[in-house]
Amino acid sequence: MLAAFISAILFSLNGLKVFFIPFIAVFLFWTGYAFVLSNDNNFTLAKKIAILLPLDGNPYLLILVTGIVGGLAAGMAGIFGKQCRELVKK
Protein backbone atom coordinates (compact mmCIF):
# COMPACT_ATOMS: atom_id res chain seq x y z
CA MET A 1 0.00 0.00 0.00
CA LEU A 2 2.94 2.27 0.64
CA ALA A 3 4.06 1.86 -2.97
CA ALA A 4 0.61 2.85 -4.25
CA PHE A 5 0.53 5.86 -1.93
CA ILE A 6 4.01 7.08 -2.92
CA SER A 7 3.44 6.49 -6.64
CA ALA A 8 0.19 8.48 -6.48
CA ILE A 9 2.09 11.34 -4.87
CA LEU A 10 4.94 11.25 -7.39
CA PHE A 11 3.00 10.58 -10.60
CA SER A 12 -0.03 12.61 -11.58
CA LEU A 13 -2.87 10.30 -12.58
CA ASN A 14 -6.34 11.53 -13.42
CA GLY A 15 -9.79 10.04 -13.13
CA LEU A 16 -10.23 6.36 -12.51
CA LYS A 17 -6.56 5.65 -13.24
CA VAL A 18 -5.73 6.77 -9.70
CA PHE A 19 -7.63 3.77 -8.36
CA PHE A 20 -7.30 1.14 -11.08
CA ILE A 21 -3.55 1.25 -11.79
CA PRO A 22 -2.54 0.45 -8.18
CA PHE A 23 -5.47 -1.99 -7.94
CA ILE A 24 -4.36 -3.99 -10.97
CA ALA A 25 -0.68 -3.89 -9.98
CA VAL A 26 -1.25 -5.20 -6.45
CA PHE A 27 -3.97 -7.62 -7.58
CA LEU A 28 -1.61 -9.25 -10.09
CA PHE A 29 1.32 -9.29 -7.65
CA TRP A 30 -0.62 -10.73 -4.69
CA THR A 31 -2.46 -13.27 -6.80
CA GLY A 32 0.74 -14.44 -8.46
CA TYR A 33 2.70 -14.55 -5.23
CA ALA A 34 -0.07 -16.40 -3.37
CA PHE A 35 -0.31 -18.91 -6.22
CA VAL A 36 3.44 -19.54 -6.22
CA LEU A 37 3.56 -19.97 -2.45
CA SER A 38 0.52 -22.25 -2.42
CA ASN A 39 1.70 -24.26 -5.38
CA ASP A 40 4.91 -25.14 -3.54
CA ASN A 41 2.96 -27.03 -0.86
CA ASN A 42 0.14 -28.39 -3.08
CA PHE A 43 -2.33 -25.78 -1.78
CA THR A 44 -2.51 -27.48 1.63
CA LEU A 45 -2.89 -24.35 3.74
CA ALA A 46 -5.02 -22.58 1.13
CA LYS A 47 -7.49 -25.50 1.14
CA LYS A 48 -7.75 -25.39 4.93
CA ILE A 49 -8.31 -21.63 5.00
CA ALA A 50 -10.83 -21.88 2.14
CA ILE A 51 -12.81 -24.37 4.25
CA LEU A 52 -12.92 -21.88 7.13
CA LEU A 53 -14.26 -19.17 4.82
CA PRO A 54 -17.43 -19.67 2.78
CA LEU A 55 -15.46 -20.69 -0.32
CA ASP A 56 -16.34 -24.41 -0.37
CA GLY A 57 -12.68 -25.37 0.09
CA ASN A 58 -11.62 -23.90 -3.27
CA PRO A 59 -8.02 -22.64 -2.92
CA TYR A 60 -8.10 -20.83 -6.27
CA LEU A 61 -11.08 -18.78 -5.17
CA LEU A 62 -9.21 -17.93 -1.97
CA ILE A 63 -6.25 -16.70 -4.02
CA LEU A 64 -8.62 -14.57 -6.12
CA VAL A 65 -10.24 -13.08 -3.00
CA THR A 66 -6.78 -12.37 -1.58
CA GLY A 67 -5.85 -10.45 -4.73
CA ILE A 68 -9.09 -8.47 -4.70
CA VAL A 69 -8.66 -7.45 -1.05
CA GLY A 70 -5.08 -6.37 -1.67
CA GLY A 71 -6.08 -4.53 -4.84
CA LEU A 72 -8.84 -2.64 -3.06
CA ALA A 73 -6.44 -1.56 -0.33
CA ALA A 74 -3.90 -0.40 -2.92
CA GLY A 75 -6.56 1.47 -4.88
CA MET A 76 -7.65 3.29 -1.74
CA ALA A 77 -4.03 4.12 -0.95
CA GLY A 78 -3.67 5.52 -4.46
CA ILE A 79 -6.71 7.73 -3.99
CA PHE A 80 -5.39 8.90 -0.63
CA GLY A 81 -1.99 9.68 -2.17
CA LYS A 82 -3.65 11.73 -4.91
CA GLN A 83 -5.66 13.66 -2.32
CA CYS A 84 -2.51 14.34 -0.29
CA ARG A 85 -0.75 15.57 -3.43
CA GLU A 86 -3.62 17.97 -4.15
CA LEU A 87 -3.63 19.16 -0.54
CA VAL A 88 0.09 19.96 -0.61
CA LYS A 89 -0.23 21.78 -3.97
CA LYS A 90 -2.70 24.29 -2.50
Backbone torsions as a table, in degrees:
resi	resn	phi	psi	omega
1	MET	NA	-31.0	178.7
2	LEU	-64.0	-38.7	179.1
3	ALA	-64.3	-40.2	178.4
4	ALA	-66.3	-40.9	179.2
5	PHE	-63.4	-48.5	-177.9
6	ILE	-67.2	-40.7	179.6
7	SER	-66.4	-32.7	177.1
8	ALA	-70.1	-30.7	176.7
9	ILE	-73.0	-41.7	-174.8
10	LEU	-78.9	-37.7	-176.1
11	PHE	-111.4	130.1	-178.6
12	SER	-82.7	112.0	175.1
13	LEU	-114.7	146.0	-177.6
14	ASN	-117.8	152.8	173.9
15	GLY	66.6	-140.0	-177.2
16	LEU	-73.5	-14.1	178.8
17	LYS	-61.1	-31.1	-179.7
18	VAL	-59.2	-36.3	179.8
19	PHE	-88.9	-46.8	-168.3
20	PHE	-75.9	-30.7	179.4
21	ILE	-66.8	-49.9	174.6
22	PRO	-64.5	-35.4	178.6
23	PHE	-58.8	-51.3	-177.5
24	ILE	-65.7	-40.6	-179.5
25	ALA	-61.7	-49.8	-178.5
26	VAL	-72.0	-36.6	177.4
27	PHE	-58.4	-49.1	-179.7
28	LEU	-65.0	-41.6	-179.5
29	PHE	-65.3	-50.6	-177.0
30	TRP	-65.9	-40.3	179.2
31	THR	-64.3	-46.2	178.9
32	GLY	-63.9	-44.4	-179.2
33	TYR	-66.6	-41.5	177.7
34	ALA	-64.8	-37.8	178.5
35	PHE	-65.9	-44.0	-179.7
36	VAL	-63.5	-45.3	179.4
37	LEU	-64.7	-41.0	-179.2
38	SER	-72.7	-34.1	-179.9
39	ASN	-65.6	-31.5	-179.9
40	ASP	-64.3	-28.9	-179.3
41	ASN	-116.6	27.3	177.6
42	ASN	57.4	33.3	175.0
43	PHE	60.7	28.3	-177.4
44	THR	-62.7	-54.5	-179.0
45	LEU	-68.1	-38.7	179.9
46	ALA	-62.3	-38.0	177.8
47	LYS	-64.9	-40.6	-179.3
48	LYS	-67.9	-40.6	178.5
49	ILE	-69.4	-37.2	179.4
50	ALA	-66.3	-26.3	175.2
51	ILE	-71.9	-37.5	179.5
52	LEU	-67.0	-34.6	177.1
53	LEU	-91.0	161.6	-179.4
54	PRO	-77.6	60.4	-178.5
55	LEU	-117.9	11.3	178.4
56	ASP	56.9	30.2	177.0
57	GLY	73.3	16.4	-178.0
58	ASN	-88.0	107.7	-178.2
59	PRO	-68.8	-28.3	179.6
60	TYR	-69.7	-35.9	175.7
61	LEU	-67.6	-36.3	175.9
62	LEU	-63.0	-41.9	178.0
63	ILE	-64.0	-39.7	177.4
64	LEU	-64.2	-44.2	178.5
65	VAL	-63.5	-39.3	177.4
66	THR	-59.8	-44.4	178.1
67	GLY	-64.4	-39.3	179.8
68	ILE	-66.5	-43.0	179.1
69	VAL	-63.5	-44.3	177.1
70	GLY	-63.8	-40.2	178.5
71	GLY	-64.6	-40.9	177.4
72	LEU	-63.0	-42.3	178.6
73	ALA	-64.1	-40.4	178.6
74	ALA	-67.9	-38.8	177.4
75	GLY	-62.6	-41.9	177.1
76	MET	-65.4	-38.2	177.1
77	ALA	-65.2	-36.5	176.3
78	GLY	-64.3	-42.5	177.4
79	ILE	-63.7	-42.4	179.3
80	PHE	-64.6	-40.0	176.9
81	GLY	-62.9	-40.3	177.4
82	LYS	-63.9	-41.4	178.7
83	GLN	-66.6	-38.0	177.4
84	CYS	-66.2	-38.0	177.4
85	ARG	-62.6	-43.6	178.6
86	GLU	-66.1	-35.8	179.3
87	LEU	-66.5	-41.2	-179.9
88	VAL	-71.3	-32.0	179.3
89	LYS	-63.5	-34.4	-176.3
90	LYS	-75.7	NA	NA
